[in-house]
Amino acid sequence: MDRGNLLLVHGAWHGAWCWDRLVPELEARGWATSVVDLPGIGMYDDARAVREALVDLDGPVTVLAHSYAGVPVAEVAATVHSVTGLVYLAAHMLEPGESVVSALGGPWYPEGTELLDVPEPARDLLFADLPDELAAWAVERLRPQNAAVFEQEQTEAAWRKLPTAAILCEDDRIFPAMFTERAARAEVVRYLPGGHSPFLSRPRELAELICELA
């Protein structure tokens, strides 16, 4: 079955490597998958990278955004006519005029910080339900994140304009409760057991759920 294009957009501190276990499961189910490595300089730069990846694809596109990626995806997805829907995987939903920092009531890091280290303990916060070897592989690949991605304001909210489904993780140890509550108001909401990174811990289950939602 040809399901069309699926663009995968990673969250903060991650890279396109995080989809390595999910892509084969998706392609086996008929998706033409593409990934984008966000530059991570600022949210607007990330949004431009998402838009460039979208316009390069022929035919209808579904976008899967993980965590922070919900912000740059929302900034540009509705401006590309080929985008038919969004899947928000434990992903931030901001209203125009908000930033991640403002939505949370202020920064969780010292004022003036430019580069944020990987959250610690990363193993417990991000990959608690992964086997030790796979968790170590993932932690090793995390990178510091420019604080500007959390501080620049959303100007568009594509999740309000396009069909959007949300996937929430039942034992998510890092996703803020406020964003969980927002995502739970999406048109369609599904839950997966486990933590914040089911693309590594449950790639087969996640692929099946994406097929159902998209």
Secondary structure, 3 states (H helix, E strand, C coil): CCCEEEEEECCCCCCHHHHCCHHHHHHHCCEEEEEECCCCCCHHHHHHHHHHHHHCCCCCEEEEEEHHHHHHHHHHHHHCCCEEEEEEECCCCCCCCCCHHHHCCCCCCCCCCCEECCCCCHHHHHCCCCCHHHHHHHHHHCCCEECHHHHCCCCCCHHHCCCEEEEEECCCCCCCHHHHHHHCCCCEEEEECCCCCHHHHCHHHHHHHHHHHC
